[in-house]
Structure formats: structure tokens, C-alpha cells
Amino acid sequence: GQDKEIDYGGEAKAISDMKNGIYYIKLVVSIIGVDNKIIPLGHYKIQEKTIDNTDYLVFYQANTEYGMLKLRKFQDNSSNNSMTYSRVDIVNDDIVRIVYSTIKDTKCAYARIDKG
């Protein structure tokens, strides 16, 4: 049979992105970001950005910025022992928490769920 060429490009890019603190997450609910900007449910690239000594988590689709959340320090006691990861926790009916962990440290951002 003919050997199929496997495209490792996407995966390699995702790995190098993670080293640079860029993660891909899925929001299953719409959330309310800084300045009451709605960040609709969907797939996003997230990245940390510091503005005036405040750390934010910025949400992108392609190169379009959809909004941001304020980041704070977070002690993650879950069993995830990977250094670099991100996850979305539904805290309750009103709040989601996005955990953002890089080689440097672990932070999180809280957001209200948009009920429309």
C-alpha cells in the first residue's frame, strides 16, 4: 500500500503554542468579560496579556479579540500534574472559572455566565 503522509504541523504548532502560554479552550456557555463584553460560547485561543500591571486572559478567534477576563493567582489542587494546561470549570449556575497554568505559575479567571 501507499504510505500516507501524516500532517504533524497542527499538533507541533499546538505544542509550541502551549510553551508560549497559548491554549485552546471551548466555552460551553457565553460569559461576561471585562467592560461587560459578552464572550459567546465557542472555541477560543487564550493568552495572557498585562495591561497597566494587571494580568488579563484574552480570548481570540483567528486574530479577532473577543474579550478578556482579569487573572488572579490560583492554587490548583486537582490531580492534573501537567505544568502547562488550561481548563474551564463550571463553578455554579452563575460562574465559570478558567484555570490557566504555564511553566511560570498557575492563575485563574472568573466570569459570570451570560443568561441572555
C-alpha positions in Angstrom: 0.0 0.0 0.0 1.0 3.6 -0.4 2.3 5.4 2.7 0.0 8.3 3.6 1.8 11.4 4.7 0.8 12.4 8.2 0.4 16.1 8.9 2.1 16.8 12.3 2.1 20.5 11.6 -1.1 21.3 13.6 0.0 19.2 16.6 3.5 20.6 16.6 2.1 24.1 16.5 -0.2 23.4 19.4 2.7 22.1 21.4 4.9 25.2 20.6 1.9 27.4 21.4 1.5 25.8 24.8 5.1 26.6 25.6 4.3 30.2 24.8 1.3 30.2 27.0 -1.2 30.0 24.2 -4.0 27.5 24.8 -7.2 26.4 23.0 -10.3 26.1 25.0 -14.0 25.5 24.4 -16.6 27.6 26.2 -19.9 25.7 26.6 -21.6 28.9 27.9 -21.4 32.5 26.9 -19.6 34.6 29.6 -19.4 38.2 30.5 -15.9 39.7 30.3 -14.2 43.0 31.2 -16.4 46.0 30.5 -19.5 43.7 30.3 -18.4 42.5 26.9 -20.1 39.2 26.0 -17.8 36.4 25.0 -20.0 33.9 23.1 -19.8 30.2 23.6 -17.3 28.5 21.1 -13.7 27.6 20.6 -11.1 30.2 21.6 -7.3 30.7 21.7 -6.5 32.2 25.0 -3.4 34.1 26.0 -2.1 36.2 29.0 -1.7 39.9 28.5 -0.5 42.5 31.1 -2.0 46.0 30.9 -1.1 48.6 33.5 0.3 46.0 35.9 -2.9 43.9 35.7 -2.9 40.4 34.1 -5.7 39.6 31.8 -6.7 36.5 29.9 -7.5 37.4 26.3 -9.9 35.4 24.1 -9.2 35.2 20.4 -10.8 33.5 17.4 -8.4 33.7 14.5 -6.8 37.1 15.2 -10.0 38.8 16.4 -10.1 39.6 20.1 -13.4 38.7 21.7 -12.9 40.0 25.2 -10.9 39.4 28.3 -11.0 38.4 31.9 -8.9 39.5 34.9 -6.4 36.9 36.0 -5.6 36.1 39.6 -3.2 33.7 41.4 -4.7 30.3 41.9 -3.7 27.2 43.9 -4.8 24.2 41.8 -5.2 21.1 44.0 -6.7 18.9 41.2 -4.8 15.8 40.1 -3.6 17.4 36.9 0.2 17.3 37.3 1.0 18.7 33.9 2.7 22.0 34.0 1.0 23.6 31.1 -2.7 23.3 30.7 -5.9 25.2 30.7 -9.4 24.1 31.7 -12.9 25.5 32.1 -14.8 24.8 35.4 -18.5 25.5 35.8 -18.5 26.7 39.4 -22.2 27.1 39.7 -25.2 28.3 37.6 -23.8 31.8 37.5 -20.0 31.5 37.5 -17.3 29.8 35.4 -13.6 29.6 36.3 -10.9 29.3 33.7 -7.7 27.9 35.0 -4.6 28.9 33.1 -1.3 27.2 34.0 2.0 28.0 32.5 5.6 26.9 33.3 5.8 30.1 35.5 2.7 29.8 37.6 -1.0 29.0 37.8 -3.7 31.6 37.5 -7.4 31.7 37.1 -10.1 34.0 35.9 -13.7 34.1 37.0 -16.6 35.2 34.8 -20.3 35.5 35.1 -22.3 33.3 32.8 -24.4 35.3 30.3 -28.0 34.3 30.7 -29.1 36.4 27.7 
